[in-house]
Amino acid sequence: MYDVTCRESFENVAKWITETENYANEYMVLILIGNKVDLEEELSSKFTLLNQIRREVTYEEGIQFAEENNLLFLETSAKTGRNVKKIFKSVAENVLSMIEQGKIDPTDEVIHFNLLYC
């Protein structure tokens, strides 16, 4: 997870992925989450804050990074709950698909869910 208003948190994602891959199995589900999109929405209604808090990572940058690294991707707001349930649904659907494809066997394999965060 990275903060859409903090470029540094986004720039650290590549390091977290590398570290995670060093300790995980090949079928681990990773989802990249851009959080705090509510701040952008607040800015639209309170333009006086515009100079104090700005989105530093665009949606397009997030989705491009996710595609290049074979990650699921969503933008969320923990504050408002936007897309929070969708995160878990997306991961569950991905795991179910791998079970149906025979890539993982839920009877003898531990399935790892990792949310990358800063």
Secondary structure as UniProt FT lines:
FT   STRAND          2..3
FT   TURN            4..5
FT   HELIX           7..11
FT   HELIX           13..23
FT   TURN            26..27
FT   STRAND          29..35
FT   HELIX           37..45
FT   HELIX           47..49
FT   TURN            50..52
FT   HELIX           59..68
FT   TURN            69..70
FT   STRAND          72..75
FT   TURN            78..80
FT   TURN            82..83
FT   HELIX           84..100
FT   TURN            101..102
FT   TURN            106..108
FT   STRAND          113..115
//
